[in-house]
Amino acid sequence: MAVLPFDTVLRDFEIDGVPSSGGHAISKEDFRDSLNALQAFFASRELAEEATISASTVTLLVAHNGRVLSYLEDEDADIPALTTGDGRLWAPAGEMITFDHFGAVADNATDCSAAMQSAIDYAASFANGGTVYGLTGQYALASGLTWMPKVSFSFEDGFHLRATATMVAMFEGLTGDDLPKRVFFKGGKIDANYLAERIIYFHDYKHVHISDFEFVDCDGNYIHLGSSSGTSQCGEAIIHDGLILREPGNPFDGDTTQPKGIHFDFPAPNSDCLISDMIIKGCWRGIAGEIYSGMFARVHCWSYPSTDGEMESAFRISGNQNVFVECYADDCALFGFYFDGEMNVLTNSTVNLPNNGLTTTTAVYLESGSSLTAKSNIFHCYTSDNQIVNGFAGDTSRLVTEDNIESDVENVFGNQGLGKVEVHVSFTTNTGADPTISSSTNVESITRHADWDFAINFDRDMVDTNYQILVDTMPVSYPGVVIPVIRGKNDWNVRVQFVDETGAYVEPASVTVTILGTVTTSS
C-alpha cells in the first residue's frame, strides 16, 4: 500500500475558481490510510515489539496494564522505552515518564526491576532530570533500584510495589556528586515484605522530600538517612504525612530483628530535618539516631506489645538543638524519649501506656551531660495496673521543666512541683562509709542514718510544698520510699529509705534524687 503525504491528499481543488489538476473530491481511502500511518495502535506491548512500523508513522498507541500508552520515535535514544520489530526506538510521548512505558507488568508477580530501573535511568538522562510516575497497579521487585541523581518519584494512590527477594534497599541513592539532591518521593504503598532491609536508603542527601506514603513490613530501617560510606553531605530531609507500619501478626524479638521507622545513621552528621504528621506503628524504635537542629511535630509512635514485640523507645535521639512538639510515645518498654545531646526541647508531648500490662522504665531519659527544656508534657497511663517508673531520669542536672504533668509515675512524691529542677543529686552509697556525690545541684551534703536510710541536705530554702520528688536507684528492684521532711528553719532536707520486693530494708548501690519545685535563697 502506497501512503500519500497529506499535502497530496488534502491538496487544493480550486485555484481562483479554476479546477486544479487533482481530483475534485478527497479520496476517503487515501485519507484513512494516511491517518492510520500517522498513529498506529497495538493491543499489547508484545505485538508492538514484533511489528514493522510504516515510515510515515509518528505515534504508537500501545495497550498495557489496562491502559493505553503513547510513544514517539527517538532514533537517538540511549535508553528506549520500546523497540519495535524493525529496530526503531521509541520514547514516552508527552511529559509523563512511567514505569509502564518501559514494560513494568502490574500482575504482582513479574519482576519489574529492569523495567523500573530503565525508566529511572531515562529520566536521569535529561539535563535537569525528571519525574518517574507509578500508575495504579500491583508490581513486584526482585532487586533494588538505584535512585539516580535529579530523579523524583510520584506514585498514584493505587500504586503498590512489593519486594519479592532479599535486597539491601528498594530505593538506594548514590553518594558524592551523584547524591539525591532537591528531589521528592510522593505517594504509593511500598511493601518490604520482610525481605528488603530498607525501603529508602540515602548514604548522602541534600534537601529530599518524602511525603504522602505508606511503607509496610520492613525488618530493618524503613527510611535510612546517612551512612559511613557517604561523604558527610546529609541534610534537609523533609518527611511528612506518612504511615510506617509493621502489620500485626509478625512478631519481632528486639535482639535479632530491630525494625526502626526513621533511622539517622550515627557516623553521618544529619542536620536540619523536618518530620511531621507521621504514624509509626509496630517498630522496635520509632525515630532514632544522630541528628542536629531537627524539627519533629505530631509524630505518633506505638506498637503491639502483647503479641508482636514491644517498642523499646519511641524517640531515641543523639545530637543537639532538636525540637519535639506534640509528639506521642505509646507502648514503650524502656524510654518514651531518650536524649543524648545539648539544648534539645520537648513540649506539648505525651508518653502514654494503654491497658496492656506494660511498665515503662522512664518517660524521658537524659544521657550524661545532656540538657533539655521540657514544658507542658504529659506522662500517664489509662489504668493503675500500668506504671511509668520515672518521669525524668538519667543526668537531670541540666534539665529545665515547666508545667509537666506526671499522673502515673511511681517514684514521685507530691503533685504540684511541675517547675524546673531545683534540687538534684546522684550518689553512690558506699556500704559502711560516707556516700560519694557524683553530681549535684543545690545539695550541701548527704547524711547516712542507716545502710538503707539517707537524708539529702539542701543548701537552699524551699518556699512551700509545691514540689515533686523523683527517686531512681540501681538496682531498679530497690524502689525508694520518700519521707517528705522538707522544712525550714535552716534545716531543709528530704529523706529516702529503700526496700526490696519483700519489704525488707536494703541498700542500693547508687541513687539519683530530683526535686521539681520552687526554691528561693535563704535570707
C-alpha positions in Angstrom: 0.0 0.0 0.0 1.4 3.4 -1.0 0.6 6.0 1.6 0.2 9.5 0.2 1.5 12.5 2.1 -1.2 14.8 3.5 0.0 17.6 1.1 -1.3 15.4 -1.7 -4.4 14.0 0.0 -5.6 17.5 1.1 -4.4 19.5 -1.9 -6.4 22.5 -3.1 -9.2 21.6 -5.6 -9.7 25.1 -7.0 -7.3 28.0 -7.5 -9.2 31.2 -8.3 -12.2 29.2 -9.4 -10.2 27.1 -11.9 -10.1 23.4 -11.2 -6.6 22.1 -10.4 -5.1 19.0 -11.9 -6.1 16.9 -9.0 -9.4 15.1 -8.3 -12.5 17.0 -7.4 -13.1 15.1 -4.1 -10.9 13.8 -1.3 -10.3 10.1 -1.5 -11.6 8.6 1.7 -9.3 5.6 1.2 -6.2 7.9 0.8 -7.3 9.9 3.9 -7.9 6.8 6.1 -4.6 5.2 5.1 -2.6 8.3 5.8 -4.3 8.8 9.2 -3.6 5.2 10.2 0.0 5.6 9.2 0.4 8.7 11.5 -0.7 6.8 14.6 -0.6 3.0 14.9 -2.4 1.1 17.6 -1.4 -2.2 19.1 -3.4 -4.3 21.5 -0.4 -5.4 23.5 3.3 -4.5 24.0 4.3 -7.8 22.6 2.5 -7.1 19.3 4.3 -3.7 19.1 7.7 -5.4 19.7 7.1 -7.7 16.8 5.7 -5.1 14.3 7.3 -3.4 11.4 6.1 0.2 11.5 5.3 2.4 8.5 7.8 5.0 7.7 5.1 7.6 7.9 4.0 6.6 11.5 4.6 9.3 14.0 2.9 7.9 17.2 2.4 4.5 18.6 -0.5 3.7 20.9 0.0 0.5 22.9 -2.5 -1.2 25.3 -0.7 -2.2 28.5 -1.8 -2.9 32.1 -5.4 -1.9 31.2 -4.4 1.5 29.8 -3.2 2.9 26.5 0.4 4.4 26.4 1.7 6.8 23.8 5.2 6.6 22.3 7.1 8.9 19.9 10.1 7.7 17.8 13.5 8.7 19.2 16.2 7.3 16.9 19.0 8.6 19.2 17.6 7.1 22.4 20.2 5.6 24.6 17.5 4.1 26.8 14.5 3.4 24.6 11.2 2.7 26.3 10.1 0.4 23.4 11.9 -1.2 20.5 9.7 -2.4 17.6 10.3 -5.4 15.4 12.0 -3.2 12.7 14.6 -1.9 15.2 13.1 1.5 15.6 13.4 3.2 19.0 10.5 4.8 20.8 10.3 7.1 23.9 7.4 8.1 26.1 5.3 10.7 24.5 4.3 13.9 26.3 5.8 14.9 29.7 5.0 11.8 31.7 7.6 9.0 32.2 6.0 5.9 33.7 7.3 2.5 34.7 4.7 1.1 32.4 6.3 2.8 29.4 9.3 0.6 29.9 7.4 -2.7 30.3 6.6 -3.0 34.0 3.8 -5.5 34.4 1.2 -4.9 37.0 0.4 -8.5 37.9 2.1 -8.6 41.4 4.4 -11.4 40.2 6.6 -10.4 37.2 9.9 -8.9 38.3 9.8 -5.3 37.2 13.3 -4.4 38.4 14.8 -4.0 34.9 11.9 -2.0 33.5 11.7 0.3 36.5 15.5 0.9 36.5 15.3 1.8 32.8 12.6 4.3 33.5 14.7 5.9 36.2 17.8 5.9 34.0 15.8 7.5 31.2 14.6 10.3 33.5 18.2 10.9 34.7 19.4 11.3 31.1 17.8 14.7 30.8 20.0 17.7 31.7 17.7 18.6 34.6 16.4 15.1 35.4 12.8 14.2 35.5 9.9 12.6 37.4 9.0 8.9 37.1 5.3 8.2 37.7 3.9 5.0 39.2 0.5 4.2 37.9 -2.2 2.3 39.7 -1.4 -1.4 39.9 0.5 -4.1 41.9 4.1 -4.5 40.9 6.8 -6.9 42.0 10.5 -6.1 42.6 13.2 -8.7 42.9 16.3 -6.5 43.1 16.8 -3.0 44.5 16.6 0.2 42.4 19.3 2.8 42.2 17.9 6.3 42.8 19.7 8.3 40.1 20.6 12.0 40.6 17.9 14.6 39.7 15.2 11.9 39.6 11.9 12.3 41.6 9.0 9.8 42.0 5.3 10.5 42.0 3.1 7.5 42.7 -0.7 7.3 42.4 -2.6 6.2 45.5 -3.2 2.8 43.8 0.4 2.2 43.1 1.7 -0.8 45.1 5.3 -2.1 44.9 6.2 -5.3 46.7 9.7 -6.8 47.3 9.9 -10.5 46.3 13.6 -11.2 47.1 16.2 -10.1 49.7 17.8 -6.8 49.0 19.7 -4.0 50.8 17.1 -1.4 49.9 14.2 -1.0 47.5 15.4 2.6 46.6 19.1 3.4 47.2 20.7 6.7 46.5 24.2 7.3 45.2 26.9 9.2 47.0 29.2 12.2 46.5 28.3 14.4 43.5 25.5 12.0 42.5 23.7 12.2 45.8 19.9 12.7 45.8 19.5 16.5 45.8 16.4 18.6 45.6 14.2 15.6 44.7 11.0 14.2 46.0 9.3 10.8 46.6 5.5 11.1 46.9 2.6 8.7 47.3 2.1 5.0 46.8 2.4 1.9 49.1 5.8 0.2 49.3 5.9 -3.2 50.9 9.3 -4.5 52.0 7.6 -7.9 52.6 10.2 -8.7 55.3 12.7 -9.2 52.5 14.1 -5.7 51.9 16.3 -4.5 54.7 15.3 -0.9 53.9 12.8 0.9 51.8 14.6 4.2 51.2 18.4 4.4 51.8 20.3 7.6 51.4 24.1 7.4 52.0 24.2 11.2 51.2 21.4 13.6 50.6 20.6 17.2 50.4 17.0 18.6 50.5 15.0 15.5 49.9 11.2 15.5 50.3 9.3 12.3 51.2 5.5 12.5 51.6 2.1 11.0 51.4 3.3 7.4 51.6 2.6 4.1 53.2 5.7 1.9 54.0 5.0 -1.5 55.4 6.6 -4.7 56.8 10.4 -4.0 57.0 12.7 -5.8 59.4 15.4 -3.1 59.2 15.1 0.6 58.7 12.1 1.8 56.7 13.9 5.1 56.0 17.7 5.1 56.5 19.4 8.5 56.3 23.2 8.8 56.1 25.9 6.2 56.3 29.6 5.6 56.9 30.1 5.1 53.1 28.7 8.5 52.3 30.7 11.8 52.1 29.0 13.6 55.0 26.5 15.5 52.9 23.4 14.7 54.9 20.9 17.4 55.5 17.4 18.8 55.0 15.2 15.7 54.9 11.5 16.7 54.8 9.3 13.8 55.7 5.6 14.2 56.4 2.1 12.8 56.0 3.2 9.2 56.0 2.4 5.8 57.6 5.2 3.5 58.6 3.6 0.2 59.6 4.6 -3.3 60.6 1.5 -5.3 60.2 0.1 -7.1 63.3 0.8 -10.9 63.5 4.5 -10.6 62.6 6.4 -10.5 66.0 10.0 -9.3 66.3 12.2 -10.2 69.2 14.2 -6.9 69.6 17.5 -8.8 69.5 17.9 -10.2 66.0 15.1 -8.1 64.5 15.0 -4.4 65.3 12.8 -2.5 62.9 13.1 1.2 63.0 10.8 3.7 61.4 13.3 6.5 60.6 17.0 5.9 61.3 19.7 8.7 61.2 23.0 6.8 60.9 25.4 7.7 63.6 28.6 8.3 61.5 26.8 10.8 59.3 26.2 14.4 60.6 22.5 14.5 59.7 21.0 18.0 60.2 18.1 20.3 59.6 15.3 17.7 59.2 11.6 18.5 59.3 9.5 15.5 60.2 5.8 15.9 60.8 2.3 14.3 60.7 3.5 10.7 60.9 2.3 7.5 62.4 5.0 4.9 63.1 3.4 1.6 64.3 4.9 -1.8 65.2 8.6 -0.8 65.2 11.3 -1.5 67.8 12.2 2.1 67.7 10.2 4.9 66.1 12.8 7.6 65.3 16.4 7.0 66.3 19.9 8.1 65.5 22.2 11.2 65.4 20.5 14.4 64.2 21.2 18.1 64.7 18.8 21.0 64.5 15.8 18.8 63.7 12.2 19.7 64.0 9.7 16.9 64.9 5.9 17.7 65.1 2.9 15.5 65.5 4.7 12.2 65.2 2.9 9.2 66.9 5.0 6.1 67.7 3.3 2.9 69.1 3.5 -0.9 68.9 1.7 -4.1 69.7 3.4 -5.1 73.0 1.2 -8.0 74.0 1.7 -10.1 70.8 4.2 -8.7 68.3 7.1 -7.2 70.3 7.5 -4.2 72.5 8.7 -0.9 71.2 11.9 -0.3 73.1 11.9 3.5 72.6 9.7 5.8 70.6 12.3 8.6 70.1 16.0 7.8 70.8 18.0 10.8 69.7 21.6 11.8 69.8 22.5 15.3 68.8 21.9 18.9 69.7 19.2 21.6 69.3 16.3 19.3 68.2 12.8 20.3 68.9 9.9 17.9 69.6 6.3 19.4 69.5 3.1 17.5 70.0 4.8 14.1 69.7 3.3 10.9 71.1 5.2 7.9 72.6 2.8 5.0 73.2 3.6 1.4 74.5 7.3 2.0 75.2 9.1 -0.7 77.1 12.2 1.3 78.1 12.0 5.1 77.2 9.4 7.3 75.7 12.1 9.9 74.8 15.8 9.4 75.1 18.2 12.4 74.6 22.0 12.4 74.3 22.9 15.9 73.5 22.5 19.5 74.4 19.9 22.2 74.1 17.1 19.9 73.0 13.4 20.9 73.5 10.4 18.7 74.3 7.0 20.4 74.5 3.3 19.6 74.5 4.1 15.9 74.0 2.8 12.7 75.7 4.1 9.4 77.0 1.1 7.1 77.4 0.6 3.5 78.4 -2.8 1.9 77.4 -4.3 -1.0 79.2 -1.7 -3.6 78.2 0.2 -4.5 81.4 3.3 -2.7 80.3 5.7 -0.8 82.5 7.9 1.9 81.1 11.1 2.5 82.9 11.4 6.2 82.1 9.2 8.7 80.2 12.2 10.9 79.4 15.8 9.9 79.9 18.9 12.2 79.7 22.3 10.7 79.0 25.3 12.1 80.9 26.0 15.7 80.1 22.7 16.3 78.2 20.5 19.3 78.6 16.8 19.5 77.9 14.0 22.1 78.3 10.7 20.2 78.8 7.4 22.1 79.0 3.7 21.2 79.1 4.2 17.4 78.6 2.0 14.6 80.0 3.2 11.2 81.3 0.3 8.9 82.1 -1.5 5.6 81.6 -5.1 4.5 81.5 -5.2 2.1 84.4 -3.4 1.7 87.7 -2.0 -1.7 86.6 0.4 0.1 84.3 3.2 2.4 85.6 5.8 4.7 84.3 8.6 4.2 86.8 10.3 7.6 86.3 9.0 10.8 84.7 12.6 12.2 84.2 15.7 10.1 84.8 19.4 9.9 84.0 21.6 13.0 84.3 18.9 15.6 85.1 21.3 18.3 86.4 20.7 20.4 83.2 17.0 19.6 82.9 14.6 22.6 82.9 11.0 21.7 83.3 7.8 23.7 83.5 4.1 22.7 83.7 4.6 18.9 83.0 2.0 16.5 84.3 3.2 13.1 85.7 -0.1 11.5 86.6 1.0 7.8 86.7 4.7 7.8 87.7 5.8 5.5 90.5 8.8 7.1 92.2 7.2 10.6 92.7 6.1 12.3 95.9 3.9 15.5 95.5 1.7 16.5 92.7 2.3 20.2 92.3 6.0 20.6 91.6 5.9 20.9 87.9 8.5 23.6 87.5 12.2 23.4 86.8 14.7 21.1 88.6 15.6 22.9 91.9 17.5 20.1 93.7 19.3 17.2 92.1 21.9 14.7 93.4 23.4 11.4 92.2 25.5 9.4 94.7 26.9 6.0 95.4 26.1 4.6 98.8 29.5 3.1 99.8 28.3 0.5 102.3 29.5 1.3 105.7 31.1 4.6 104.6 30.1 8.1 103.7 28.2 8.4 100.4 30.0 9.8 97.4 28.2 12.5 95.4 28.9 12.2 91.7 26.8 15.2 90.6 24.5 17.6 92.4 22.6 20.9 92.2 21.7 22.8 95.4 22.8 20.0 97.7 25.1 20.6 100.7 25.6 17.1 101.9 24.2 13.6 102.4 23.7 12.1 105.9 23.6 8.3 106.4 21.2 7.4 109.2 21.4 3.7 108.4 22.6 1.5 105.5 19.2 1.9 103.9 18.3 5.5 105.2 19.7 8.7 103.8 18.9 12.4 104.2 19.7 14.8 101.3 20.5 18.2 102.8 19.8 21.3 100.7 21.9 24.4 100.6 18.8 26.5 99.8 15.3 27.0 101.3 12.1 25.6 99.9 9.3 28.2 99.8 6.3 25.9 100.1 5.2 22.4 99.4 4.7 22.8 95.7 7.2 20.1 94.7 7.7 16.6 93.3 10.4 14.2 94.3 11.7 11.6 91.9 14.0 8.8 93.0 15.9 6.4 90.8 18.1 3.5 92.1 20.4 0.8 91.0 19.3 -1.9 91.1 15.9 -0.8 90.0 14.3 -3.5 92.1 15.0 -1.4 95.2 12.4 1.3 95.0 12.9 4.4 97.1 10.4 5.2 99.9 10.3 9.0 100.3 9.8 10.6 103.8 8.9 14.1 102.8 10.8 16.0 105.6 11.2 19.2 103.6 11.1 22.0 106.2 12.5 25.4 107.0 14.5 27.0 109.9 17.9 26.3 108.2 17.3 22.6 108.1 15.9 21.6 104.7 16.2 18.0 103.5 14.5 15.1 102.1 14.9 11.6 103.5 14.8 8.4 101.4 14.8 4.8 102.5 14.9 1.6 100.4 13.1 -1.7 100.4 13.2 -4.8 98.2 10.3 -6.8 96.8 9.7 -8.5 100.2 9.5 -5.2 102.0 12.9 -5.7 103.8 15.2 -2.7 104.1 18.1 -2.8 101.6 20.9 -0.6 100.5 21.1 0.2 96.7 24.4 0.7 95.0 23.6 4.1 93.6 20.8 6.7 94.0 19.5 9.7 92.0 17.1 12.2 93.6 15.5 15.0 91.7 13.1 17.6 93.2 10.9 19.8 91.0 9.5 22.9 92.7 10.0 26.5 93.7 13.2 27.5 95.6 14.3 30.8 97.0 17.6 31.8 98.5 17.7 32.0 102.3 17.8 35.4 103.8 
